[in-house]
Amino acid sequence: MLEMLVPPVRFMDLNEAKRHLRIEHGDADREIMRLLPAAIAEFDGPEGRLLGRCLAPQTWRWTPEEHERSGSVLWLPLRPVIEVQPVLDQAGEEIAVEAYTVLGINVSRGARLDFKSGSFPEGGSVVFRAGYPTGFIPEPLRFAVLLMLGQLMSKGGEDVNASLVEDPTIERLIHRFKVPIV
């Protein structure tokens, strides 16, 4: 089970969106601010269908299911990982940091916990921060969000999920950042 503890920080503001959309007046401000989170959600976090990674820093608690914690290596489900906080056992007690090693912080392939003996405890959980550090979201991903916002704005607020088209420019921008589905 994956639970968001701290939502992502806002990384794009109204002025940046308006510059991209070439809107100078304030008539569309409310609509832009309504649709911007939807554009970001297409890419961000575990529900981001187009990317499969976190964009802005956010904190998660993950309690892996049995099939996710077999063996001595546990791959964290979101990337890039900024930091791993103490791993907890089923009772909520910290597991001694000497019992595992954290590898892959800030690496695009994702972070993992290597347990020196045994495996991740049944019912245990790990709290971690994922996303790009504030101010360091790759430009291709920022532009992809802005292009998605443009699509949403062009639909005029109708049922956008049913009417969005695949955009080859967005695909080219995000291709190298996509997390492979296993």
N, C-alpha and C positions, 0 to 999 in steps of 0.2 A: 504494500500500500504506500502510495506517495502522497504526502500532505504538504501543502504550501504553508509555511509559517510566517514568512515575510514576503509580501508581493514585490514584483520588480519595481525599481525606481523608474520614474518617467525619464526617458532619454531623448524625446523629441518634443519640441514645443510648437505652439500655434504659428509662430513667425516662420519657422523653418518649413512647416507644411504649406503655409500660404505662399512663400517664395517659390517652392516647387510647383505649386498649382497655378502660379502666376495670378494670384488674387490679391488685389490691393485694398479693396473695401472691407468693411467689417460685417457685411450682410451674411456671409457664409461661416462666420466664426463658430457659431453654435453647432452647425452641421459638421464642420471639420473636427471639432473636439468630440463630437458624438461618434464619428467614424474612425478616428485615429486609433483608439484602442482595438477596434475590430481589425484594422489593417495589421497592427502589431501582432495580434493574436493568431493570425494566419501563419506566423513564423515562430513565435516564442513559446518556450516551455514544452511540456509533454503533450499538450494538445495542439501545438503548432504543426499543422499537417504538412506544410511545405518545407520545413527545415529540421525539426526534431532536436533543437538545442535551445538553450536560454540565451536571450540577447542581453538584457540588463541584469545587474545583480539581484538575486532573489534567494531566499533561504527555504530549504525543504527538509522534511523528515521522511526517511524511507525505511519501511519495515519490509524487508524482502520476503517474498513467498518461498516455499520450500525449493521449488525448481530454480529459483534465482540465487540461492545461496549454497549450492552444492560445491564441494571442494574447498580448497584453501584460498581461492581468489574470488573476490567479489567486485564486479564492475559497477560503478555508480551509474544510475540510469540517465542522468542529464549531463551535458557538457556545455562549455568548458567549466571545470570545477575551480573555484577560487580558493576554497578552504574546506577542510573537513574538521568538524568539531568532534569532541569525544564520542566514541562508539559506546552504545549502551546495551546492557544485557536485558533479558525479559523483565527483570525487576526494576529497571531504570537506573541501575548502578553502572558507573563508568568501567569499561574494560581497560585494563592497564595498557598504556600506549606501547609498552614493550612487547605486547602480544601480537602486534600487527605493524605493517609498514604501509604508508600511503604513497602511491606512485602516480605520476601523471597529472599533477596539479598544473593548471593553465596549459595543458596540451590538448590539441584538438581531438585526439583519439579518445579522450576520456580518462577519468581517474579510476584507480582500483585500490582495494585494500588487499594486501597479501598477509594472510595469517600464518604465523610461524609454526604453530602446531594446532591442528584441528581446523575448524571452519567457523564461519559466522554463526553466532548462537541463535537457536530457534527462538523467535519472538523478539530478538534484538532489533535495534534500530540505529540509524546513523543520521545525524543532522549535518547538512553541508550547504555551502553557498555556491551557486552556479551562475554563470553569465560572464559577459565581458566586463572588465572593470569600467566604471563610469568614465565616459569620455574616450573609450577605446573600442567601441563597437565598429567592426570593419565597415568601411565606406560602401562596399557592394551591398551589404545587408541593409544599411540605412537607405540606400537608393531603392532597393527592392520594396521596402516598407512604403516609401513615398509613391512608387508606381502602383502598389496595391491600393493605397489611399486614393489615388487618381481614379482607379477603376471603380471603387466604392462610391466616390463622389459622382461619377458619370452615371451611375445607376439611380441616382436621386433618392436613395433611401428605400427602394423597393426590396424585395426578398433577394438580397445579394448572394446568398449561398447558392441559390439555384441559377443565378445568371452570370457569375464570374467566368471569364474565359481564361484558358491557359495562355500565359504571356511568355513568349520565348525569351524576351529580354530579362524578365524576372528569373526564369530558369537559368539563363547564362550567369546572372549575377550571383545566384545562390548555390549553383552546382557544386563547387568545391567545398562548401560549408555543410552540405547535407550530411546527416547522420544516417549511415546505412541501416535499413530495417533488417533485423536478424530474425 
